[in-house]
Amino acid sequence: MEKSDLTPRLDWPELKLQLEELTENAPTSESVDAWLRRWTELAVQLSEYATLVHLATMVDTRDESAHQLYADYIDTIDPQAKELDQRLKQILLDSGVVPAGMDVPMRRLRAEVALYREENLPLEAKLAKLGMEYNEICGNWSVEWEGQTVPIAELRRHVESNDRGVRERAWRLGADRLKQDRQKLSRIWGEMLDLRLEIAANAGFDSYTDYAWMSWGRHDYSPADAREFQQAVLKVVTPALSRQLERRTETLGVDSLRPWDLTCDSRGRAPLKPFSGADELEHTTQKVYARLDERLGNWVAEMSRDRLFDLANREGKAPGGFMTVLPQRWQPFIFMNAVGMSIDVRIMLHECGHAFHVYQTGALPYMQQRDVPMEFSEVASMAMELLAAPYLTRDRGGFYSDEDHARDHSTQLEYIIFTWVMIAIGDALQHWIYANPQEARDAANVSAKYLELFSQYYPHVDTAGIEDEIAWNWQRVLHFFLYPFYYIDYGLAQLGAVQIWANSLDDEKQAVTQYLAGLALGGTATLPQLFETAGAHFGFDEKTFGNAVGQIEDRLAELAG
């Protein structure tokens, strides 16, 4: 399917003039609604342009003109726009007016104003360019496999092979390809770390952790709570994962479980092939969501009609999958690298959950109200992976036979356990990095810490002889390079999603209704309020994890018969 019109268009001098005119009139209690609507109307034009120029570098990492356009935006428009944005925020705060529905967004605005430093703008521009360089490197990861050059993402299907030799060869080939760019990525890492420390210091922070916490708008939990999360995973989830991996070791009939044994089918069945191309993935997803709830199906149909999907994997395309918002249209756009695997279905369902969040917040009048905390944004996506699961059989419009669906759903639930452990490792790693920044500037020290954490949280995985490859695997994780501390969000959100799924087992219609009600709040409520409205408890303690893990293990036992 052809892509939507993603051509970036912006008359920056004219838009800048209009924004400057807005700064000349401070809002009053009578005019603040019109003032905020006008600010939103102007700001989304710039935001959409920024989204599109960045997206162009992801769609084709080899497009030099796209990279130059994005670099020009970073160097010329973005600093001016941030300065104007800061002035408008300050004007609103100085007015003392708090419009209805803006109590929580104003909390974020105050933090953003407090963090802003003009001297950080060129440093942030340098970070953005380094991020572009990181994406370009990763987007060009290709390997030779059986006489053909294929994107590294293609190796995923071979790591799921029933032939253990094939699995190992594919895993090692991917690790070797990463090793070729180790020096480049380590240089980028060191430069990024230095810039982040300087940015935090300029803003008056001794610790980048504290700066990042405020930057992410985390007002409802603390770094100490994050450490509680890490310990709760270690005490509750790691034992559950070990039980899971012990069963896998026995079923596979191997002496020890190696990293390439973690995602194959333990019973020796061939990898699932739920769809044969991006169009089939798109159209079948629409049918699945139409069965779950008519509104969801209509939204996916709208995205198809407006060509808001780029799903197929291809050479030169940046890795990963994400949903991004086109703010002026207030429509979602989903970017993926689908290769026909079951994980691609889950990624699609996940990103559609983000898209539904966009549609549900469209009625909120101010852009600040649509700024959703990441911890709840990911509830929207992760809950959809689970809520859609009953409709993935072919007789209900989906991808699988009954037998294959039971297999896929078991894998999905097992992966949640695996994911919590992976997230705890990543979160603990980042807390160590920014508590020990001088030591962490050397990427080799980060690798040593990653290996230590991996061994602690994955005691059942045999890493003998491949310690070096495991240790450097953190360089694959774009969050560590581009979005520091954006990782625990997934773990907290997964807890919320499992609770919403548990609700659906009792009353699916009510669970979906509560879910959509939570989404509709956008960023106008606190995290505990958002979770509660959606039917979940916001927590990260051992009890909350214990309940969620128990629910998953009970369902896995049912599926196993």
PAVOVO-36311 format. One line per field, with one value per residue (C-alpha): z negated, y, x negated; residue number from 1. Coordinates in steps of 0.1 Angstrom, whole numbers, plus 5000, padded with zeros to 4 digits. Each point is the difference from the previous one (the first is absolute). Example, Ala and Ser with C-alpha at 12.3 -4.5 7.8 and 13.67 -1.06 7.14 Angstrom:
<nodes>
z <- [4922 5007]
y <- [4955 5034]
x <- [4877 4986]
resi <- [1 2]
</nodes>
This chain:
<nodes>
z <- [5000 5008 4972 4989 5010 4976 5018 4973 5007 4978 5005 4968 5003 5002 4972 4978 5005 4990 4968 4992 5003 4975 4975 5001 4983 4966 4993 4975 4985 5028 5029 4989 5019 5033 4993 4993 5030 5022 4985 5008 5035 5007 4981 5017 5034 4987 4982 5032 5020 4974 5000 5038 5004 4974 5014 5034 4986 4986 5031 5020 4980 5032 5012 4997 5008 4971 4976 5011 4996 4965 4992 5013 4978 4969 5007 5010 4992 4968 4978 5010 4995 4965 4990 5011 4983 4967 5002 5006 4971 4977 5011 4991 4966 4992 5008 4970 5021 4998 5025 4994 5007 4998 4964 5008 5033 4981 4977 5030 5014 4968 5001 5037 4993 4970 5021 5030 5006 5032 4998 5003 5034 5020 4978 5006 5038 4997 4982 5028 5027 4981 4997 5038 5004 4977 5020 5032 4988 4987 5032 5021 4980 5027 5001 5025 4995 5024 5029 4995 4983 4976 4973 4966 4990 5023 4977 4975 5019 5000 4963 4996 5022 4986 5011 4971 5022 5022 4970 4986 5034 5004 4964 5004 5034 4986 4971 5023 5021 4969 4991 5032 4989 4963 5003 5018 4975 4971 5013 5004 4965 4984 5018 4990 4964 4998 5016 4976 4970 5012 5007 4965 4984 5020 4986 4965 4993 4985 5013 5035 4985 4981 5032 5021 4974 5002 5038 5004 4978 4973 4972 4987 4992 4992 5009 4967 5012 5032 4979 4981 5034 5008 4967 5004 5034 4986 4971 5017 5038 5004 4981 5023 5030 4986 4997 5036 5012 4981 5018 5033 4993 4993 5030 5023 4986 4997 4972 4996 5015 5023 5012 5034 4982 4985 5028 5021 4995 4972 5015 5034 5019 5030 4994 5004 5033 4993 5031 5033 5005 4986 5017 4984 4966 5004 5012 4975 4971 5010 4999 4966 4985 5016 4982 4966 5003 5030 4992 5001 5033 5015 4989 5016 5032 4999 4997 5030 5021 4992 5005 4965 4999 5011 4989 5022 4992 5027 5003 4990 4977 4964 4975 4976 4999 4987 5002 5005 5000 5029 4977 5025 5013 4966 5017 4991 5023 4994 5011 4998 5014 5005 5014 4996 4964 4971 4981 5029 4992 4964 5010 5023 4972 4977 5023 5008 4962 5002 5031 4981 4973 5027 5011 4964 4992 5031 4982 4975 5011 4988 5011 4964 4991 5026 4986 4983 4975 5016 4972 5010 5037 4999 4982 5031 5022 4978 4989 5036 5006 4974 5006 5037 4993 5000 5035 5016 5012 5037 4992 4982 5027 4989 5009 4984 4997 4965 4993 5013 4980 4968 5007 5009 4969 4978 5016 4994 4963 4995 5018 4975 4972 5021 5008 4964 4993 5031 4989 4965 5014 5023 4972 4975 5027 5006 4963 4997 5030 4987 4965 5013 5031 5002 4999 5024 5026 5010 5018 4989 4964 5009 5017 4969 4979 5025 4999 4962 5000 5027 4979 4969 5016 5025 4978 5021 5033 5009 5013 4999 5028 5013 4970 5023 5025 4971 4983 5030 5009 4983 5030 5020 4976 5015 4968 4982 5027 5010 4971 4967 4972 5024 4991 4967 5016 5019 4968 4980 5030 5004 4964 5009 5032 4983 4975 5028 5018 4967 4999 5035 4991 4977 5022 5033 5010 4966 5002 5034 4989 4970 5022 5024 4972 4986 5035 5005 4970 5019 4976 4979 4970 4979 5006 4971 5013 5036 4989 4978 5027 5023 4974 4986 4969 5004 4981 5003 4968 4994 4993 5033 5019 4981 5010 5037 5002 4983 5026 5029 4986 4994 5036 5013 4980 5016 5035 4993 4992]
y <- [5000 5035 5021 5031 5035 5003 5030 5025 5035 5031 5037 5006 5038 5004 4975 5017 5033 4987 4984 5033 5018 4975 5010 5036 4992 4984 4978 5010 4978 5012 4995 4970 4975 5018 5007 4963 4989 5024 4988 4964 5009 5015 4975 4969 5014 5001 4966 4983 5014 4988 4966 4997 5011 4975 4972 5005 4991 4968 4989 5001 5003 5004 5031 5028 5028 4988 5000 5035 5013 4986 5014 5034 4998 4992 5028 5028 4995 4979 5025 5029 4979 4989 5036 5011 4970 5009 5036 4988 4976 5027 5024 4974 4993 5037 5006 4979 4986 4963 4990 4971 4967 5015 4993 4970 5014 5032 4978 4988 5035 5013 4973 5007 5037 4992 4978 5023 5015 5019 4987 4964 5005 4994 4971 4985 5005 4981 4972 4998 4998 4972 4982 5003 4985 4971 4993 5002 4974 4977 5004 4987 4968 4973 4965 4973 4970 4971 5021 5030 5034 5004 5026 4988 4998 4970 4980 4999 4973 4979 5004 4983 4971 4964 4993 5010 5004 5024 5020 5003 5010 5027 5013 5001 5017 5028 5004 5001 5027 5021 4995 5017 5033 4997 5027 5025 4994 5003 5034 5012 4987 5019 5032 4997 4993 5031 5022 4987 5007 5035 5006 4989 5021 5031 4995 4999 4962 4981 4967 4993 4975 5028 5022 4971 4993 5036 5000 4970 5016 4973 5016 4969 4978 5003 4985 4981 4985 4989 4982 4983 4989 4984 4981 4989 4985 4983 4985 4991 4999 4986 4968 4997 5004 4974 4976 5007 4995 4968 4986 5012 4983 4967 5002 5009 4971 5021 5000 5038 5028 5024 5034 4986 4975 5026 5008 4968 4977 4976 4972 5002 5014 5022 5037 5015 5019 5019 5022 5002 5038 5034 5004 4968 5011 5033 4987 4971 5023 5021 4970 4990 5033 5003 4968 5013 5034 5018 5033 4983 4984 5033 5018 4974 5002 5038 4995 4977 5024 5029 4978 5004 4968 4992 4964 4980 4993 5012 5008 5035 5004 5008 4972 4996 5008 5030 5021 5037 5028 5024 5028 5024 4973 4983 4966 4971 4986 4965 4990 4964 4974 4971 4968 4976 4988 4997 5027 5024 4994 5010 5030 5011 4995 5019 5030 5000 5005 5032 5010 4996 5023 5027 4996 5000 5032 5019 5018 5016 5037 5008 4982 5000 4978 4974 4996 4966 4986 4972 4976 5002 5004 4965 4987 5009 4979 4971 4995 4998 4971 4980 5013 4990 4965 4982 5012 4988 4967 4998 4992 5034 5019 4995 4984 4965 4966 4992 4979 5027 5026 4981 4997 5037 5011 4979 5016 5034 4994 4985 5030 5023 4983 5002 5037 5010 4985 5016 5034 4997 4993 5030 5023 4988 5006 5035 5008 4987 5020 5033 4993 4993 5021 5003 4962 4996 5022 4971 4977 4969 5008 5002 4966 4985 5013 4987 4966 5000 5010 4974 4972 5012 5002 4971 4974 4972 5011 4986 5027 4980 5010 5028 5024 5027 4998 5001 5029 5023 4992 5031 5020 4986 5018 5034 5012 5001 5022 5021 5000 4995 4987 4993 4963 4994 5016 4967 4980 5021 5001 4962 4997 5022 4981 4966 5013 5013 4967 4982 5022 4990 4963 5009 5026 5009 5028 5017 4997 5016 5028 5007 4998 5026 5022 5001 5008 5029 5018 5006 5018 5017 4976 4986 4965 4984 5016 4989 4964 5000 5013 4973 4973 4995 5008 5021 4981 4984 4980 4963 4995 5016 4980 4968 5004 5007 4971 4977 5010 4992 4967 4989 5008 4982 4969 5001 5003 4971 4978]
x <- [5000 4987 4990 5018 4987 4971 4984 4988 5014 4995 4999 4979 4996 5038 5006 4974 5016 5034 4985 4982 5034 5015 4972 5012 5034 4999 5031 5026 5027 5023 4976 4979 5021 4996 4964 4992 5019 4981 4967 5010 5010 4966 4979 5014 4989 4964 5003 5013 4971 4975 5016 4999 4964 4989 5022 4984 4966 5015 5020 4967 4968 4981 5019 4974 5024 5023 4971 4990 5035 5002 4966 5011 5031 4979 4975 5023 5037 5000 4979 5023 5031 4989 4992 5035 5016 4982 5013 5035 4999 4986 5027 5027 4984 4996 5036 5011 5029 5006 5027 5023 4984 4965 4990 4978 4986 4990 4980 4980 4997 4985 4974 4992 4995 4978 4978 4996 4966 4991 4964 5014 5016 4968 4992 5034 4994 4968 5018 5026 4973 4982 5034 5004 4965 5009 5031 4981 4975 5027 5021 4971 4996 5000 4985 4993 5023 4999 4986 5023 4996 5029 5008 4990 5037 5004 4978 5029 5018 4968 4995 5034 4989 5005 4964 4979 4970 5018 5012 4965 4986 5026 4995 4962 5003 5021 4976 4970 5017 5006 4963 4989 5016 4990 4974 5022 5029 4976 4989 5036 5008 4971 5009 5037 4992 4978 5027 5027 4978 4994 5037 5009 4973 5011 5035 4987 5000 4971 5016 5011 5025 5018 5000 5014 5027 5012 4996 5022 5026 4999 5019 5017 4971 4963 4966 5003 5033 4982 4975 5029 5012 4967 4999 5036 4992 4969 5020 5033 4995 4965 5011 5030 4978 4976 5030 5009 4965 4995 5031 4986 4966 5017 5023 4972 4979 4968 4975 5001 5020 4980 5012 5010 5023 5023 5024 5003 5029 4990 5021 4982 5029 4992 5002 5034 5006 5032 4999 4981 4997 5006 5034 5013 4987 5018 5033 5002 4992 5030 5023 4987 5006 5035 5009 4987 5017 5015 4983 4966 5006 5012 4968 4978 5021 4995 4962 5001 5021 4976 4969 4986 4981 4964 4997 4976 4964 4975 4964 4991 5030 4993 5005 5029 5036 5019 5031 4995 5026 5005 5011 5016 5023 5001 4996 4977 4974 4986 4964 4989 4976 5023 4986 5029 4995 5023 4981 5009 5037 4994 4981 5028 5026 4977 4996 5037 5006 4979 5020 5033 4986 4996 5036 5013 4983 5010 5028 4977 4996 4964 4968 4988 5030 4990 4966 5004 4975 4980 5009 5036 4994 4985 5031 5020 4977 4992 5036 5011 4976 5019 5035 4998 4986 5034 5007 4968 5015 5010 5036 5002 4982 4964 4968 4999 5015 5013 4969 4976 5018 4997 4963 4996 5020 4978 4969 5015 5006 4966 4984 5016 4981 4969 5006 5003 4966 4985 5014 4987 4965 5002 5013 4974 4973 5011 5001 4965 4988 5012 4989 4965 4997 4962 4997 5029 4984 4979 5025 4979 5010 5037 4996 4985 5029 5025 4985 5001 5037 5008 4984 5019 5035 4996 4982 5014 4984 4966 4976 4968 4977 5022 4997 4986 5029 5025 4982 5002 5036 5011 4988 5030 5024 5008 5017 4966 4986 5030 5024 4982 5022 5029 5001 5017 5030 5005 4998 5025 5023 4999 5012 5029 5007 5001 5025 5022 4997 5010 5031 5009 5000 5030 5017 4984 5024 4996 4962 4999 5023 4978 4969 5013 5012 4964 4986 5025 4985 4968 4976 5026 4997 4973 4985 5020 5032 4993 4994 5030 5023 4987 5007 4965 4979 4968 4974 4966 4997 4996 5038 5010 4975 5010 5037 4991 4975 5026 5026 4976 4988 5036 5009 4969 5010 5034 4986 4976 5030]
resi <- [1 2 3 4 5 6 7 8 9 10 11 12 13 14 15 16 17 18 19 20 21 22 23 24 25 26 27 28 29 30 31 32 33 34 35 36 37 38 39 40 41 42 43 44 45 46 47 48 49 50 51 52 53 54 55 56 57 58 59 60 61 62 63 64 65 66 67 68 69 70 71 72 73 74 75 76 77 78 79 80 81 82 83 84 85 86 87 88 89 90 91 92 93 94 95 96 97 98 99 100 101 102 103 104 105 106 107 108 109 110 111 112 113 114 115 116 117 118 119 120 121 122 123 124 125 126 127 128 129 130 131 132 133 134 135 136 137 138 139 140 141 142 143 144 145 146 147 148 149 150 151 152 153 154 155 156 157 158 159 160 161 162 163 164 165 166 167 168 169 170 171 172 173 174 175 176 177 178 179 180 181 182 183 184 185 186 187 188 189 190 191 192 193 194 195 196 197 198 199 200 201 202 203 204 205 206 207 208 209 210 211 212 213 214 215 216 217 218 219 220 221 222 223 224 225 226 227 228 229 230 231 232 233 234 235 236 237 238 239 240 241 242 243 244 245 246 247 248 249 250 251 252 253 254 255 256 257 258 259 260 261 262 263 264 265 266 267 268 269 270 271 272 273 274 275 276 277 278 279 280 281 282 283 284 285 286 287 288 289 290 291 292 293 294 295 296 297 298 299 300 301 302 303 304 305 306 307 308 309 310 311 312 313 314 315 316 317 318 319 320 321 322 323 324 325 326 327 328 329 330 331 332 333 334 335 336 337 338 339 340 341 342 343 344 345 346 347 348 349 350 351 352 353 354 355 356 357 358 359 360 361 362 363 364 365 366 367 368 369 370 371 372 373 374 375 376 377 378 379 380 381 382 383 384 385 386 387 388 389 390 391 392 393 394 395 396 397 398 399 400 401 402 403 404 405 406 407 408 409 410 411 412 413 414 415 416 417 418 419 420 421 422 423 424 425 426 427 428 429 430 431 432 433 434 435 436 437 438 439 440 441 442 443 444 445 446 447 448 449 450 451 452 453 454 455 456 457 458 459 460 461 462 463 464 465 466 467 468 469 470 471 472 473 474 475 476 477 478 479 480 481 482 483 484 485 486 487 488 489 490 491 492 493 494 495 496 497 498 499 500 501 502 503 504 505 506 507 508 509 510 511 512 513 514 515 516 517 518 519 520 521 522 523 524 525 526 527 528 529 530 531 532 533 534 535 536 537 538 539 540 541 542 543 544 545 546 547 548 549 550 551 552 553 554 555 556 557 558 559 560 561]
</nodes>
